[in-house]
Amino acid sequence: MSAMDSTRVERVEAEGIARPPTSREIAVDRCFRWATRILAGFSALLVALIVLLIAKQAIPAIRKFGFDFVTSTRWDAGKSQFGILPELFGTILSSAIGVALATVFGVAVAVFLTQQFIPRWLENLLHNVITLLAAIPSVVYGLWGIFVVIPAIRPACNWMHAHLGWIPIFGTPLVSVGMTPAGIVLAIMILPTITAVSRDAIAAVDPLMREAAFGMGATRWETILGVTLPASKRGIYGSIVLGLGRALGETMALAMLIGSTNVISPSVFSPGDTLAALLANKFPEAATPVDLGALMYAALVLLILTLLVNVAGELVLRRDVTRLRREEAVHKPPKNETVA
């Protein structure tokens, strides 16, 4: 080691940069790790406690109605007849419409904001505007849907019913409220979530991959569709799962727009109902323990449905990670291989 290197090492040691941690720093590190573990465990315990409390309230209804509660289509509290199949169908259909629309527009906006189509200051401005959509109260979205969305789409929906009414999904006219306006408003409500997460995922793609694609003669859109989006698909999957989780539990806006009608119709213009809207509308009317138990049973089903969606999304992400690791292992050269 030269004299200059020795002087540099002594200077680093004197400044306290290259030294072993002190006992106090080790104790602080251990306390921090245990604190994070405790908080993580507390979060899991809180979720389990919520599930147990809801399940406890729903046990009488579960014992009385069994699985028929999920497959029945009649909800009549006066006759103690409860079934949530129309609400389950409406929850899935409205969420599918909302997530499909939000995914298309959200990913498109994320690409637009990250691929240098506009100046940086305008990208930041549009990103902040889209993020502010998440701060608008749900009831405001509901009112906006009633007074703006429904009148705007009613002529087009009724035209499709008049000319394409033989197709089941256009089998009814849009009179006022229905699945379509509920799905459109729901898409706008979850658009900030999908856009923000997709934007971060696309922006995290290594720019060298983009430059390499340009160097091989690819156009901008070939690079976006063939390189950028496939490389960021894990983040896009995650944004879709997060958006779907919010869509399943959205309450007030859908309660105002979907119609709260206990029917199952293949038409996207027909009124319907969702589990969250059912809980919001029927809870003030729960006068007996049987009514309350039925609502708690519905809440438990909604909670299980949301949990299944998140588990399915996690499995998709893990499968994708496993496949990528296998591909990297196949294409990775052996350690003893030398590059000419």
Buried (B, 14 or more C-beta within 10 A) or exposed (E): EEEEEEEEEEEEEEEEEEEEEEEEEEEEEEEEEEEEEEEEEEEEEEEEEEBEEBBEBBBBBBEBBEEEBBEBBEBEBEEEBBBBBBBBBBBBBBBBBBBEBBBEBBBEBBBBBBBEEEEEEEBEEBBEEBBEBBEBEBEEBBEBBBEEBBEEBBEEBBEBBEEEBEEEBBBBBBBEBBBBBBBBBBBBBBBBBBBBBBBBBBBEBEEEBBEEBBEEEBEBEEBBEEBBBEBBBBBBBBBBBBBBBBBBBBBBBBBBBBBBBBEBBEBBBBBBBBBBBBBBEBBEEBEEEBBBBBBBBBBBBBBEBBEEBBEEBEEBBEEEEEEEEEEEEEEEEEEEEEEE
